[in-house]
């Protein structure tokens, strides 16, 4: 899901501009967001599946960003 990459850019825009974005091997929160988003998109029957998946992936990613900053 590209939403995770877009969120990471907008949350760390200054680091991208300065070319000081820290390299990470794996962002487990982003992976969990994509997996949970896919599960929700396939299992939840109300609304639009694609939107539901993106919302869940975004929430998971934002929780991960908040946990990592502490």
C-alpha positions in Angstrom: 0.0 0.0 0.0 1.4 3.3 -1.1 -0.4 5.1 1.6 2.3 4.1 4.1 5.1 5.6 2.0 3.1 8.8 1.5 2.4 9.1 5.2 6.1 8.5 6.0 7.1 11.2 3.6 4.7 13.8 4.9 5.5 13.0 8.5 9.2 13.3 7.9 9.3 15.9 5.1 12.2 17.9 6.7 14.3 14.8 7.0 13.7 14.0 3.3 14.6 17.5 2.3 17.8 17.5 4.3 18.6 13.9 3.1 18.9 12.8 6.7 16.2 10.1 6.8 17.5 7.3 8.9 17.9 4.0 7.1 15.9 1.2 8.5 16.1 -2.4 7.5 12.4 -3.2 8.2 9.5 -1.0 9.5 7.5 -3.7 11.2 4.6 -1.3 11.9 4.2 -0.5 8.2 4.2 -4.2 7.4 1.7 -4.9 10.1 -0.5 -2.1 8.7 -0.4 -3.5 5.2 -1.2 -7.0 6.4 -4.0 -5.8 8.7 -5.3 -3.5 6.0 -5.5 -6.4 3.6 -7.3 -8.6 6.1 -9.8 -5.9 6.9 -10.4 -5.1 3.2 -11.2 -8.7 2.5 -13.3 -9.5 5.6 -15.2 -6.4 6.5 -18.4 -6.2 4.4 -19.5 -2.6 5.0 -18.3 0.5 3.2 -15.6 0.4 0.5 -13.0 -2.4 1.0 -10.1 -0.3 -0.4 -10.9 2.6 1.9 -11.3 0.4 4.9 -7.9 -1.2 4.3 -6.2 2.1 3.9 -7.7 3.5 7.1 -6.6 0.4 9.1 -3.1 0.6 7.5 -2.9 4.3 8.3 -4.0 3.8 11.9 -1.4 1.0 12.5 1.4 3.1 10.9 0.5 6.2 13.0 0.5 4.0 16.2 3.9 2.7 15.2 5.3 6.2 14.6 4.0 7.3 18.0 5.5 4.3 19.8 8.9 4.8 18.0 9.1 8.5 19.0 8.8 7.7 22.7 
